[in-house]
Amino acid sequence: MKYIFKFPDIGEGLDEGTIVEWLVKKGQHVESGDSLVTMETDKVVADIPSPKTGTLVTLFGKEGETIHVGDALVEIEIEGVEGEAAIAEVEKGSDMEAIEEEGAGVVGTLEIAGNSAILSSSNEGVDDAVEDKREVKTKSLATPVSRAVAKDLGVDINNVKGTGPAGRVMKDDILRYAESGSKPKVSSSSASVGSVEQLVEVEPLSQMRKTIAKNMIQSKHNAAHMTVFEEVEISELDRIRKKYKDQYAADGTKLTYLAFIIKATALSLKKFKSLNSEMDMENSNMIYKKYYNIGIAIDTEKGLVVPVIKNADKLSIVEIAAEIQNLSEKARTGKLAMSDFKDGTFTITSYGSIGGLFAVPVINYPQAGILGIGRISKQPVVKDDKLDIGLVLPLSLAVDHRIADGGDATRFINSIMGYLAEPVTLIF
Amino acid sequence: MTIEVQKYDLQDYSIFESSKEYDYYLWHPEDRYIILGRANNPEASLETDLVEADQVKVYKRPSGGETVILTPNTLVISVKVKIGNELNTQKYFKEINDKIMDALSTLGVKDLSMKGISDISIGDKKILGSSIYLRKKTLFYHAVLNISESIEVISKYLKHPTKEPDYRKGRSHKEFVTSLLTEGYKLSVKDLIPALNTSLSLD
């Protein structure tokens, strides 16, 4: 697999650095930890170590060039890592230490390109981030002896009031503190109910859960979410699907509602370019994509994955159905490759198969929108001024309101509904 | 005339090559030295005519940051730490600056804070600047503490820096930089070194 290593925030909270010197060459084999490049930020000159062992396929940027945190530095070919191992590699992230420092953001974080992952933004306004006024500082002054005694007794020296010069914590202060038993106590009320171990189960976060959490927060922090809800009557689509599903099932293809919805969405994206775009705030640009790759959220035992159906606008409904089947099978068996996740331009999440009607889906940032598919159900509908039974599909469209106005979002969902209500239009 | 810029090989740099996991060096310069940041050049950073006239030696250090002047009225504080693949330089700026501020606090210096990326200030005036060089999994921090140097000396040789922290707000050297003496602390190297030894020796 190929691994894109991006320039990490090296802890100053600055968002750019200058390439001082490349220490490696294209085609060179590197071990994890080998120095790749010397970078300079405002106060730091640092060698950046390779996060992976492999062969360097591409070096991005020239000496003297200024790049931003999150820009690609090198592409590393990691030999013999494909399929499930590739996903594990993505989830693992890096062999480097990723450290969270209060006020300094996540540093040393390494990302794989193409999975919609964005590096944590740096803290601008260093004054606020770094400033550490003495008045609020809680670290105690102490003699080396008292620190050693505190360490031996398991006492947090910062909780001990010092009686020495300038409030310095002395050895006797530590001993008095330890004797007084000023340690955390379990309250009697909670003790009577049961121990902490009995009341809760603590489980370490998996890398996938961490990645999901980070991406969700990234989206919520960066996009202005706005959601439109609609219902569309799809009895005609249901009739067509039922008519042909056995025929295609014989060929091994499961003709699902989702295939029609993806096709309708791709065709609608071609009409409303703002929904197939992303906003590049850094360069003050809008990027309108002229390819229509639809991510489909798949619920797996390990968590949510979003593989991508490429060029959905150019595929027939049956081809889309086959691709959904293919990606779902790979997701279930853990065989999705990095390429399966790349370059999505819009996402569809289909929670209706489990039971929800409407939702407020979280946009797969930096995409401009996500369509939620609810549970299809029979509902009373009015047709030709008569009450009838119709098959109703609930839709929830969340858009980034920075990019798409309410009118755009509504016209876009109307377009999807039009295709689904009259599915013959999906063919022409 | 072109100013000769020498590679940084002053005595504090020796700890970078030592085999210790952690080491520090306190150095009281016996003369005036100008130290350019890695990306600085004499023409942009120095009043070259005056530097040449006074025959001040100019060095270029491997670390980032702006140009500084070392004098017998300053103290150079250098720390070396082996850190593996970690890249969290801000953590080390903070930890080491905290130790320095601890030492100064024990000597009665008040209103200390860390400002900008890695400065130590009294109020909103800078008394210490620092930078980091990270190579071969070894971090080299070095800082200059202004004990009693006149700001006139700094202004004489150094131009306004090409980059400045937000809190400087365009202030001149005279408005922005201060010394312990100017702030009312009559501390000598003999006072400072024992306090720093204690603080920097701690875990």
Interface residues (C-beta under 8 A of the other chain):
Chain A: P8 I10 G11 E12 G13 L14 T18 V20 G33 S35 T38 E40 T41 D42 K43 V44 V45 A46 D47 I48 P49 D95 M96 E97 I99 E101 A104 V107 G108 G125 V126 D127 V130 E131 D132 K133 R134 K137 K139 L141 T143 P144 R147 P165 A166 R168
Chain B: R38 A39 P62 S63 G64 G65 G84 N85 E86 L87 N88 T89 Q90 K91 F93 K94 D98 M101 D102 S105 T106 G108 K110 D111 L112 S113 M114 K115 G116 I117 S118 S130 S131 I132 Y133 L134 R135 K136 K137 K163 P165 D166 Y167 T198 S201 L202 D203
